[in-house]
Amino acid sequence: MAIAGVVAGQYGTKIQDITYAKSWLVKWYLQTDFRMVSSTTYEADLKQGHQLDIRLKPDVTINTYTANADITFENPTTATVRMTIDQALYFATAEDRVETQQADMDNRAAWMEDGMKQMEITVEKDCYELWPTEAAASNSGATAGAAGIYNLGTKAAPVLLTKDNITEYIGRHASTLDDTEVPDAERNIVVPKWVRNLIVLSPEFKAANETGDSVTAIRDRYIGKIMEFKVYLSNNLFVETDGGAGSEIVTNIFSGHKSAIQFAGQLDISSTVEREARFDAGNKALFVYGRKVTKDDGITAGVVSQGSGA
């Protein structure tokens, strides 16, 4: 039986010395962009309380005027949409004082940094799973748009994306938002990272390269804007199986105007503590937040999978 730390040599066994590096091995984290595709307009209003009713501007009726006839007055009614602070995440770590004294690195600082990054990722995954489900029925599924002609995909029948249809598919999301008069400015779309390769190999981007564009996706791997969308690539989108015999992996994506999606962080605290029954020091952090699609016609939702030969 081998004993850890002991090796056999020419002159018998000896204890093997182990030297530890004075720095951590690099750790890569999932990229987060949820704050870029959402608005925090009402965050200040939600610093106290757990619910906020946001008033919707009413539609004023336009009437035809007839000379010498009485006009009709109306009292427009105001509807509301409610945003709730109902999510809370925390982490807590501790290290014995003896271990802290004997350690050659600041473990607690590293744990705190890692915890904060992991919390940010967890928040984004939660938002990216919820937001597509809050899109209007007419802005999602296989019959999106005012005329129901845009297939954005469903769990049972996802759209298979390839380099030949990726630009047209993004256009379906754009046209769906056009039908509800969503402004072109501040439109975003979040797609899986594997879509990057489809975009840069698409005929449309190749054509752009051939026209002499000095900064292109082909040369610089930069995507930028497509169909007025700022394109965000993410590995945090909600992924599931379609439930069919082949158990195909599908990804839930979304697009929308930044003002249609609200995010609010209410409480973000961290502190150092000492547990009474132990000689140790701990770090803990708490984040309380809410997220809500406040204009469901300002967001689209689709379900996609990677097409064969993509």
Secondary structure, DSSP 8 states (H G I E B T S, - for coil): ---TTEEEETTEEEE------SS----------TTTSSB-TTTGGGSSSSEEEEE-----------TTS----------EEEEE--EEEEEEEEEEHHHHHH-SS-HHHHHHHHHHHHHHHHHHHHHHHHGGGGS-GGGBGGGBSTTS-B----SSS-EEE-TTTHHHHHHHHHHHHHHTT--STTEEEEEETTHHHHHHHSHHHHHHHHTT-SS-HHHH----EETTEEEEEES-S-EEE--STT--EEEEEEEEEGGGEEEEEEEEEEEEE--TTSSEEEEEEEEEEEEEES-GGGEEEEEEEE-TT-
